[in-house]
Amino acid sequence: MIFISFILATIYFLMQLMASRDGDIILAPIKGLMLGALYNDDIDDEETEHTIQIVIFVISITYIWTTINGLKK
């Protein structure tokens, strides 16, 4: 029950982020067991693509948004 509550709370948090930053959420199953989080930003000349990935055992939740010249897109 705690596991399901944690997943739902994480999805809710990412949905709130998506609404405020106009990003995309990707839900994907993974093979095997894993637990962790990742933040990455790919900086190009005109824009930066940010990625937050949270993996909870067999579910990967990825949130991606883009900023232009340091400003919210």
Secondary structure as the mmCIF struct_conf table of DSSP 4:
data_model
#
loop_
_struct_conf.conf_type_id
_struct_conf.id
_struct_conf.beg_label_comp_id
_struct_conf.beg_label_asym_id
_struct_conf.beg_label_seq_id
_struct_conf.end_label_comp_id
_struct_conf.end_label_asym_id
_struct_conf.end_label_seq_id
HELX_RH_AL_P HELX_RH_AL_P1 ILE A 2 ARG A 21
TURN_TY1_P TURN_TY1_P1 ASP A 22 ASP A 22
STRN STRN1 ASP A 24 ILE A 43
BEND BEND1 ASP A 45 GLU A 46
STRN STRN2 GLU A 47 ILE A 68
TURN_TY1_P TURN_TY1_P2 ASN A 69 GLY A 70
STRN STRN3 LEU A 71 LYS A 72
#
